Amino acid sequence: MAKKSSDSSKVWSAMSLVAVLGAAAVTKKALNTSWKAATGKTPPANPADPDVDVMEAVAWAAISGALIGLARMAAARRAAGYYAKSTGQLPLELRKDRDDPDAPAPTS
C-alpha cells in the first residue's frame, strides 16, 4: 500500500513540476515580448545591475515576479484538478491542507 502512495506522490511531483516550469517559461516569454513592445527596450537581464535604472529594475521585478508567480499557481491548480479527476482524490500534499488549514506546509 505504501508503494502505491509513493508512486502516486512521484506522479504528482513530476506532473506539477512540468506544469509549473512550463507556465513560468511561457509567461516569461510573453513578459519579455510585452515589455519590449511597451518600452521599446529589452527587459533588464539582471535588475540588480547598478547600470539598470532603478525604476526600470523595480518595475520589471514587480511585474515579472507577480505574473510568473500567478502563472505558476494557476498551473499547479490546474495540474491538481487534472490529478484529482484522474485519480479521484487530491494529491496527498493538498489533502493535508484541506484537512487542517492551520497545519504547517509539507516540506519536500
N, C-alpha and C positions, 0 to 999 in steps of 0.2 A: 504493500500500500504506500509506503514512503517513496518508493521508486516512482510511482505514478505522480505523486505530488511534486517530486523533484523534477521529473520530466516536464510536467505542466509549467513549473516555475521557469525552467530553461526556455521553453517555447515562448512564454510571456516576456521574458527578459529580451530575447532576440527580437521578437515582434515589436516591442515598444522601442528598442534601440534603433531599429531600422526606420520606424515611423518618425521618431524624434529627429534623427540625423537628416533624414530626407526633408522634413519640414523646415529644418534650420537652413539647409543648403538652398532650397527653393526660395525661401524668404530672403536670405542674404543676396541672392542673385537679383530678385525683384527690388530690394532696397538699393542695391548698387545702381541699377538702371534708373530707378526713380530719383535718386539723389543727383545723378548726372543730368537728368532731364530738368530737374528743378533748379540746380545751381550752376550748371554748365561745367562743373568740375568733377573729377573722380572723388569718391569718398576718401577720407583720410585712412591710410593703411595702418597707421598707429596713432591714435588720438593722444597718446602720452608724449609724442614727439614735440619738443618745445617750438619747433618751426611751424607747427599747425596752429592756426588761430584758435584761441581758447574757446570762443563762442562756437566755432565750427566743430571743435572737438566735443564740446558738451552736447551740442545738438545731435551730432552723429551717435554719440554714446547713448543718449537718452532714447532716441528714435529706434536705433538698431536693437538696443537691449530690450526695449519694451516689445517691439514687434516680433523679434526672434523668440522671446520668452512666451508670448501669446501663441505663436505658431507651434512651438514645442508642446505647450499644454494642450492645445486643440488636437494635435496629432496623437498624443498619449491618450486623450479621452476617446478619440475615435478607435484607436487600437484596442482599448479596454472594452469598448462597446462591441467590436467585432469578436474579440476573445470571448466575451460573455455570451454572445449569440452562438458562437461555435461550440462552446463547452457547457453552456447552461449555468455558468457561475462566473463571478468576477475573479480576477487573479487574486491569489492569497494576500498579496500586499495591499490590495484595495479593499478586500473584505475586512481586514483588520481596522481600517479607517472607518468603515461603515458601522462596525460593531461597537467601537469605542472612540468617539470623536476626540476625546481627551488623551488618548494613548499616544506615546511618542512615535514619531515616524520610524518605519523599519529602516535599518541600516543594511547596506549591501557591501 
